[in-house]
Amino acid sequence: MNMNVPKKMFLTKGAGIHKDRLASFELALRDAGIEKCNLVSVSSILPPNCKIISKEEGLKLLYPGQITFCVFARNETSEPNRLISAAIGVAVPKDTSIYGYLSEHHSFGEVAKKAGEYAEDLAATMLATTLGIEFDPNQAWDERKQIYRASGHIFRTTHISQSAEGNKDGLWTTVFAAAVFLE
């Protein structure tokens, strides 16, 4: 059976500003280093035994025109000074033979750190519910993070996020964050 399950993944982010909306997105992809790929958006499963590698290592494995699967978040605005963000959260189980979770989040009015923590919380919560870890959803993220780690089932959580303020002259501003899969 031929299964196309990614064996590697890396995180990247970028921002772009241009008078045209699409060109702004292209510049964000260039900033992220993945503009030469044909991106295919997939849902939020981190495959079992998928190794998280550095962006630098991952970019070396991409080829122009390659069909590239990723989980990504994108946000854009042409409103001057409007704060936008895009983030990807990651939750890796301790037992890497089972799958983990990725989450995408894009928002207005949130700085990168807040958007990133939200995405990380979301990924960890999805993994925790899958693993049957009991927690109070009303607890703060920092408290739940400790419960998740103490359970012995969640090895690591992280995020990548990008925020920007809309260009003061009303040009399109795009933010982008992605988890890029490689075979």
Buried (B, 14 or more C-beta within 10 A) or exposed (E): EEEEEBEBBBBBBBBBBBEEBEBBBBBBBEBBBBBBBEBEEBEBBBBEEBEBBEBEEBBEEBEEEEEBBBBBBBBBBBEEEBBBBBBBBBBBBBEBEBBBBBBBBBBEEBEBEBBBBBBBBBBBBBBBEBBEBEBEEEEEBEEBBEBBBEBEBBBEBBBBBBBBEBBEEEBBBBBBBBBBBBE
